[in-house]
Amino acid sequence: MTRGEFESELRRDGYQVEEGEIKPHTHRELHVHEFDARVFVVDGSITMDFGTEKVTYRPGDACNVPAGTRHAEHTEADGVRYVFGRRPAA
């Protein structure tokens, strides 16, 4: 999936589209969001820790984080730039 396709899909599904960045060597502790989120990695990488599963996403990868999903976020030396969508929980 391309960035353009991802953004079109977000808009179609009622998400607000934004851009974000997390600096290198950042560790965000376990937390939850009160909104549904989708993330598309543009540059760098991010490891999402869902408790029993850790997944590293790189450029071109996307993931869904439904509202209420406990997760932590970790970056390495490259940090991460991403496009994300958020919408009120379904």
N, C-alpha and C positions, 0 to 999 in steps of 0.2 A: 504494500500500500504506500502511496506517495503522501507527502504532507498535504497537498491539495485535496486528495481524496479523503484523507482523514478529517480535514477541516470541513469539507462538504458534508460528510457523514455526521459530524458533531452538530452542525446547524440543522440538518434534516431531523435529528433526534432531539432537538430542543436544548442543546447545550450552549452556554456562553463560551466563546473561544478566546483564549488568552495565551500569552507567552510567559515563560518563566525560566529561571536559572537557579541552580544550586552550586555554590562555590566548591572547589576541590576539598577533599578530606572532611566533608560535613557528615555528621551522624545525627539524624533526627530520630528521637526515641519513639517507641510505640505510641500511636495515637489513632484517633478515628476522626472522620469528617461527617458532618451532618448533611452532606450533599453527595450525589453520585459524581465520580470523576473518571475521566479518560485521559491518558497521557501518551504522547508520541515523541520519542527521542529524536532530536534534530542533530545534536553533537554531544560527544562525550558518552558517559554511561551512568546508570543508576542501578543499584541493587535494592529491590523491594523485599523486605522480610515480612512474611505473612505469618510468622510464628512457626509453623511446621514446614514451610516452604520458603526458600530464598531464590529469587530469580533476578538475573542481571539483564537489563535492557540496554541495547546499543542503537546507534542511528538506524532509523527505519522501523524499529520495534515499537509496539504499542501495548498498553495494558488498560484494563478496567479496574476501578476500585469503587465498588458500590458503597453507598452510605453505610456507616456502621462497621466497616471492615477494619479490624485492627491491623496496623502495619507500621513498619519503621522504614526509613529511607537512608541510604548510604551512598556517598560518592567517593571515588578514589582521586588520583592525581589529576585526572582530566576534567573533573566536575561534570555538569550536565546542563544542556540547554534543551528546552522542550516546548511543545505546544500542548495545552491542556484545555479540556472542556469541563465545565461544572454545570450542574442543574439541580434543582431541588429534588430531594429523595422521592422516588416513585411511591 
